[in-house]
Amino acid sequence: MSVASKKFEGLSRRHRRVRKSIVGTPDRPRLAVYRSNRHIYAQVIDDFAGKTLAAASTLSAGAAGNGEPKEDAKRVGLAVAEKAKAAGVTRVRFDRGGFMYHGRVQALADGAREGGLEF
């Protein structure tokens, strides 16, 4: 088994473990995070309706910045919080997606909290 497949397998296992306990409801949707090597993505999802209520990423306009990954992640958190509040969402459940809660994932969460979302 290659190193890349072991890494992906571990990520998948951690994500399944996290998702066992986190479900987005209409009154408290799920803030899902995906982190790639270059970008970070965030979505506010109502799992019962199967709809994405708000989304932001470093690819979206206004979120990408000067190339500092943590600052860009914080900007994405602020952007997704702004869009979620516009959709009427103030409380969410944080789904780190199997990624460790540090670095860019933590910066995104801090930005979302600063933007007014409550975890």
URQUI-V654633 format. One line per field, one symbol per residue. ss: DSSP state (~ for helix, > for strand, _ for the rest). psi: psi as a letter, one per 20 degrees, with the letter a starting at -180 (. if undefined). Layout:
ss = ???
psi = ???
This chain:
ss = __~~~~~~~~~~~~~~~~~~~_______>>>>>>>____>>>>>>>____>>>>>>>___________~~~~~~~~~~~~~~~~~~____>>>>>________~~~~~~~~~~~___>_
psi = prgghhghggggghggggihiopprhhnrpoppppahhrqqpqopohgikqphqqqrihqphhqcjjoghgggghgggghgghghhijphprppoikiqqmrchghhggghhghijqp.
